[in-house]
Every structure is written in structure tokens, then in C-alpha cells.
Amino acid sequence: MSIENEANDASAGPSSLTPALFKRLHPKPYLERFLQERLRPDGRPLDDEHAAWRDASINIGSIATAPSSALVRLGKTTVVCGITLEIAPPDMATPTHGFIGGSRQDRRECSYLLRCSTYRSYPFPKISVPNIDLPPLCSSLFRPGPPADEAQVLSSRLRDTLLSSNYVPLDSLCIEPSKAAWVIYLDLICLNYDGSVLDASVLAAVAAIRNLKLPQATWDVDTLSTICEPISDEQPGRALQLAETIPLTLSFGLYEELVPVLRQRLSDPQKLTEKPLHTDSDLLPDPTLFESQLCTSQISITVSSSSLRLLQVQQSGATGSKSSVEILKASLGQARTRAKQLLVLLNSS
């Protein structure tokens, strides 16, 4: 359809537009018509906290060449996480701690992958951030080239979530104090970008870590190297000593609905001078990409799986007519309900 035809259709009024074209030309009125009926564009009810989330699925071992991997789907959003292992000397400040993170640059700076039976110690960068890749494959919003700003922000938030929750105690990665420790690289690729990518990334990382087996490794004082036995039927490896608290991140979008308020004021000229302009707001759990682009604020809440305790809150954008405390109270209860569902899914995967 040409631009002129779209302009003519837009001027003809919403009644003459197809739903797809109306959504494209008038995204805010399109969304607000659903919200006024207490529905979401994908059919999810707005007032039912149990049905307000998209279907989730976890597939373990989706990458055969990786020591551990997981593929997570949240609605149409799809993220795959692959783990790579290396051995490096611990930091002098923490001689009994290993590393968790992952980036291609860090991998270039270390010498040995988990392909040989012998490892030597090489300098390892102190800062290691999980790598979340948002390729053009996942969405037309991204272009080939350096990592997008959003990818870097997501990677940093994933690292903060894993470290602040202490889900993987770094001292459990030690092979020999001050000599050798395991390095767990996390590489995540978004295959389909449709909102709540951080939620899917945290879930994929947790699922892959839970399934990871470390080879039996010992430090040889004669050769000053690490002797590692490859995983086999005779040497199944050891599972990570993980904390009981599993971090689960749940995202919300805050949509400020201005249209009904403006219409009400236009119908009564005396109300046009009223200040401030109050709005109606809706909290949208697990927003899609379309909803996220229209929301004035997005909140990501991380809770523990065991006690459902609040671990972390991250917010971007303005809160609008509601205070941060009101938003947190409204979203925390729904986040805890969703965390219980995801925990059941993790245990069954």
C-alpha cells in the first residue's frame, strides 16, 4: 500500500481501517480500546493475575556442542543460552573465587577452551559480563555492527541479577586456591524479540546453570597445570553447588492513558484549566514489544524462588501519576504469583 493510500485511510477514520492498519497508524488508540475493555491486544485479561502472563516453556540441552544450554520461550520471545567453560587463575583479592560471565572479548583473552585434558593458568580479566546478543534476526529494530545499547544494558542487568542473588557461589568454582578456578561463560542470543527479553534471559541462564556439570579437575604441582577429566559415562562430572535461592525476573509496563482524560476535558471547557493533568494508568505484566514501545515506564522485579523475597528492582522511564511505592506494591504481588509458576516449570524441565 502506498503512503498516499495510507494517508487517505488515516483521514477516513478508524471505522474504515483494518485492525492491522489501525494498529500501525494509530498505536495508542488501538491499545487504549483494548484496555478500556480490560483486555490486552493478544487476548490476555487485564484483571486476572494468573492469566496476565504469556505461556512459558524451557528446553534443556538445545545446543549439543555446549556443556549446558537452555532455550526459553515467553510467548513469541525466544532466547537461547549456551555455556562455555574455561580455567583461569583467580583474582589475587579473591584467591578462592571463580568467575561467572561471558563475552567474546574475554574469551579471546584466555587461551584454553574445554577441549583438552590439561589447562594452564593465564591472566583473566577481572570484569566479566554475560553476553546477550540482539542480532537483526530477532527484530528489525537492530542492525548489524557493534552491540546495541539495549544489548549492553541487558547484559549488565543479567550480571547484576546473578551476582546480587549469589545463585552461583563463586567459591564453589575454585579448583586450587590462588592457582586455578573455573570460568563460566554465559552467551545468550535472542532469536525472537517480542518484549520481556530480560525475563527470558534470566530464566534461560538459570536453567542452563542448573543443568551444568563440571569435569573433575585437580591441580598438578609438578607441571603447574590443571588436570581435567572429560565428562563421560565413567566420569559424569559434578553438579554446581548452587544456592537455594533462584533469581527470577518479572517485567511490567506502566501505560498512562491520556485519551479519555483529554476527551473529558474537551467536553467541558472549564476543566481545561485544571492542573495537574491526572491520567489513568494500567500495569501490564509481561509486556509485548508493541506494548513496551507505548509504555511510559518499565519495571523489572527480581524475586527469590524459595521465600519469594524481593531481591532487586530496576525501573526505566517516568512513573507518571503513580508513585514508585504504589507501582511496587501493585507489581510485587503479581511477580510472586508468576515466580511460583516459573519455579514449577524449572523443576519439571
C-alpha positions in Angstrom: 0.0 0.0 0.0 1.4 3.4 -0.9 1.9 6.3 1.5 -0.8 8.3 -0.1 -3.3 5.5 0.3 -2.3 5.1 4.0 -2.8 8.8 4.5 -6.2 8.7 2.9 -7.2 5.7 5.1 -5.9 7.5 8.1 -8.1 10.6 7.4 -11.1 8.4 6.7 -11.4 7.5 10.3 -10.8 4.3 12.4 -14.0 2.7 11.2 -12.7 2.3 7.7 -9.4 0.8 8.7 -8.5 -2.9 9.0 -7.3 -3.8 12.5 -3.7 -4.3 11.3 -3.6 -0.9 9.6 -5.3 0.8 12.5 -2.7 -0.7 14.8 0.1 0.6 12.6 -1.2 4.1 12.1 -2.8 4.8 15.5 -1.0 2.5 18.0 -2.1 4.4 21.2 -5.8 4.5 20.4 -5.6 0.9 19.3 -4.1 -0.2 22.6 -6.5 2.0 24.6 -9.5 0.5 23.1 -8.4 -2.9 24.4 -7.5 -1.5 27.8 -10.9 0.1 28.2 -12.4 -3.4 27.8 -9.9 -4.7 30.4 -8.1 -6.8 27.7 -4.7 -6.9 26.1 -4.3 -6.9 22.3 -3.1 -10.6 22.5 -6.3 -11.6 24.4 -4.8 -11.7 27.9 -7.2 -10.3 30.6 -6.0 -7.2 32.4 -7.5 -8.0 35.8 -6.6 -11.7 36.1 -3.1 -12.0 37.6 -3.0 -15.7 36.8 -3.8 -15.3 33.1 -1.9 -12.0 32.7 1.3 -13.7 31.6 2.3 -15.3 28.4 2.9 -19.1 28.1 6.5 -20.1 29.0 8.5 -23.1 28.0 12.0 -24.4 28.7 14.0 -26.8 26.6 17.2 -28.1 28.2 20.2 -29.2 26.1 19.2 -27.4 22.9 22.9 -26.9 21.9 24.6 -30.3 21.6 28.1 -28.8 21.4 27.8 -26.8 24.6 28.4 -28.2 28.1 25.0 -26.9 29.0 22.3 -24.9 27.3 18.7 -23.9 27.5 16.1 -22.4 25.2 13.3 -20.3 26.7 10.1 -19.0 25.1 7.9 -16.4 26.7 5.1 -16.0 24.2 6.9 -15.2 21.0 10.1 -14.0 22.7 12.8 -16.7 22.3 16.2 -16.7 24.0 18.8 -19.4 23.9 21.7 -19.6 26.4 24.9 -21.6 25.9 27.6 -22.2 28.5 31.3 -22.5 27.8 33.9 -23.5 30.5 37.5 -22.3 30.9 40.1 -22.4 33.6 41.9 -19.3 34.8 43.9 -18.1 37.8 41.7 -16.5 40.5 42.0 -12.8 41.2 44.6 -12.0 43.9 42.0 -10.3 46.0 39.7 -13.3 46.0 42.0 -16.4 45.6 39.3 -18.9 46.2 36.7 -17.4 43.8 36.0 -18.4 40.2 34.3 -16.2 37.6 30.9 -16.1 36.0 30.1 -14.0 33.0 30.9 -14.2 29.3 31.8 -12.1 26.4 33.6 -12.9 23.2 36.4 -10.4 24.0 37.0 -12.2 27.3 37.2 -15.5 25.5 39.9 -14.2 23.2 42.0 -13.1 26.1 42.0 -16.6 27.6 43.9 -19.4 25.8 42.3 -22.8 26.5 38.7 -23.9 25.9 37.3 -27.1 27.4 38.7 -29.3 24.7 41.9 -30.6 26.2 42.6 -32.7 29.3 45.3 -30.2 30.5 44.9 -26.5 31.4 47.5 -23.9 32.3 46.9 -20.6 34.1 46.7 -17.4 32.1 45.7 -13.9 33.1 42.0 -13.4 33.1 40.2 -10.1 33.0 38.6 -9.1 36.3 35.4 -7.8 34.8 33.3 -10.4 33.0 29.8 -9.6 31.8 27.3 -12.2 30.4 26.9 -11.6 26.7 23.4 -11.0 25.4 23.3 -10.7 21.6 20.4 -9.0 19.8 21.0 -9.8 16.2 19.0 -8.4 13.2 17.5 -11.9 13.1 15.4 -11.3 16.2 13.9 -7.9 15.2 14.1 -5.3 12.5 14.9 -2.8 15.3 18.5 -4.0 15.3 21.2 -3.6 12.7 24.5 -5.5 12.0 27.5 -4.0 13.7 28.6 -3.2 17.3 26.3 -4.3 20.1 23.2 -2.1 20.5 22.8 -0.1 23.7 19.9 -2.2 24.8 22.0 -5.4 24.5 24.7 -3.9 26.7 22.2 -2.8 29.3 20.5 -6.2 29.3 23.9 -7.9 29.7 24.8 -5.7 32.6 21.4 -6.3 34.3 21.8 -10.0 33.9 25.2 -10.0 35.5 23.9 -7.8 38.4 21.0 -10.3 38.9 23.2 -13.3 39.1 25.8 -11.8 41.3 23.5 -10.0 43.7 21.5 -13.1 44.3 24.6 -15.2 44.8 22.9 -18.0 42.9 26.3 -19.4 41.9 28.7 -19.1 44.9 32.0 -18.1 43.4 34.0 -20.1 45.9 32.4 -23.3 44.6 34.3 -22.7 41.3 37.7 -22.9 42.9 40.0 -25.8 41.8 43.1 -24.8 43.8 43.3 -21.5 45.8 45.4 -18.8 44.1 46.2 -21.3 41.2 43.1 -22.3 39.2 39.4 -21.7 39.1 36.5 -22.4 36.8 35.2 -19.6 34.5 31.6 -20.0 33.4 30.8 -18.1 30.2 27.2 -17.3 29.5 26.4 -16.4 25.9 22.7 -15.6 25.1 21.2 -15.0 21.7 17.7 -13.6 21.3 16.1 -15.4 18.4 12.8 -13.5 18.5 12.4 -10.1 20.2 8.8 -9.5 21.4 9.3 -7.9 24.9 10.4 -9.1 28.3 13.8 -10.2 26.9 15.4 -9.8 30.4 12.9 -12.2 31.9 13.6 -14.8 29.3 17.4 -14.2 29.6 17.4 -14.7 33.4 15.3 -17.8 33.0 17.5 -19.3 30.3 20.7 -18.6 32.2 19.3 -20.1 35.4 18.1 -23.2 33.5 21.4 -23.7 31.8 23.4 -23.3 35.0 21.2 -25.8 36.9 21.9 -28.4 34.2 25.7 -27.7 34.1 28.2 -30.5 35.1 31.8 -29.6 35.9 34.5 -32.0 34.9 36.7 -33.4 37.6 39.7 -31.2 37.8 42.9 -31.3 40.0 45.9 -29.1 40.3 49.3 -30.8 39.4 52.1 -29.2 41.4 54.8 -30.8 39.1 53.5 -29.4 35.8 51.9 -26.3 37.3 48.8 -27.1 35.3 45.2 -28.4 35.9 44.5 -32.0 35.0 40.9 -32.3 33.8 39.0 -35.5 33.1 36.5 -35.1 30.2 32.9 -35.9 31.1 31.9 -39.4 30.2 29.8 -42.3 31.5 32.6 -43.2 33.8 33.3 -39.6 34.8 29.8 -37.9 34.9 31.2 -34.7 36.4 29.9 -32.8 39.4 27.0 -30.5 39.6 27.4 -26.9 40.7 26.9 -26.1 44.4 24.0 -23.7 43.8 22.2 -21.6 46.4 18.7 -22.5 47.3 17.5 -19.0 46.2 16.8 -19.0 42.4 16.6 -15.4 41.0 13.5 -14.9 38.8 12.9 -11.6 37.0 9.5 -10.4 36.1 8.8 -7.3 34.0 5.9 -4.9 33.9 5.0 -1.9 31.7 3.2 1.1 33.0 0.9 2.7 30.4 -0.5 6.2 31.0 -3.9 6.5 29.3 -4.3 10.2 28.4 -7.0 10.0 25.7 -10.1 9.5 28.0 -9.0 12.4 30.2 -8.4 14.7 27.4 -11.7 13.9 25.8 -13.4 14.6 29.1 -11.7 18.0 29.4 -12.5 19.0 25.9 -16.2 18.3 26.5 -16.1 20.8 29.5 -14.0 23.9 28.7 -13.8 24.7 32.5 -11.8 21.6 33.1 -9.1 22.6 30.6 -7.5 24.9 33.1 -7.3 22.3 35.8 -3.7 21.3 36.9 -2.1 18.9 37.1 -3.3 16.7 34.3 -4.1 13.4 36.1 -4.1 10.2 34.0 -5.4 6.7 34.2 -2.6 4.2 34.3 -2.6 0.4 33.7 0.1 -2.0 34.9 0.8 -4.5 32.1 2.6 -7.7 33.2 5.0 -9.3 30.7 4.5 -6.6 28.0 5.0 -7.4 24.4 7.2 -5.3 22.1 4.2 -3.4 20.9 3.1 -2.6 24.4 6.6 -1.8 25.6 7.1 0.9 22.9 4.0 2.7 24.2 4.6 2.4 27.9 5.9 5.4 29.8 7.8 3.2 32.3 9.1 -0.3 32.6 9.8 -2.1 35.9 11.8 -5.4 36.3 11.4 -7.1 39.7 13.7 -10.0 40.8 12.4 -12.2 43.5 13.8 -15.4 45.1 12.1 -18.7 44.3 12.3 -20.0 47.9 11.0 -17.2 50.1 9.6 -15.0 47.3 11.7 -12.3 48.8 12.3 -9.1 46.8 15.9 -9.2 45.6 16.2 -6.4 43.1 14.1 -3.6 41.4 15.1 -1.9 38.1 13.0 0.8 36.6 13.3 2.9 33.5 11.2 5.9 32.5 8.8 8.1 34.5 6.2 6.8 36.9 3.6 9.3 35.8 0.6 9.7 38.0 1.6 6.9 40.3 4.4 6.9 42.8 7.2 4.3 42.8 5.9 2.8 46.0 2.4 2.4 44.6 3.8 0.7 41.5 6.0 -1.6 43.5 3.1 -2.7 45.7 0.9 -3.4 42.7 3.5 -5.4 40.8 5.2 -7.3 43.7 2.1 -9.5 44.4 1.8 -10.4 40.7 5.5 -11.1 40.4 5.4 -13.5 43.3 2.5 -15.4 41.7 4.4 -15.7 38.4 7.6 -16.8 40.2 5.7 -19.8 41.6 4.6 -20.8 38.1 8.2 -20.4 36.7 9.6 -22.5 39.6 7.3 -25.4 38.8 8.4 -25.1 35.1 12.1 -25.1 36.1 11.7 -28.1 38.3 9.9 -30.1 35.6 12.4 -29.2 32.8 
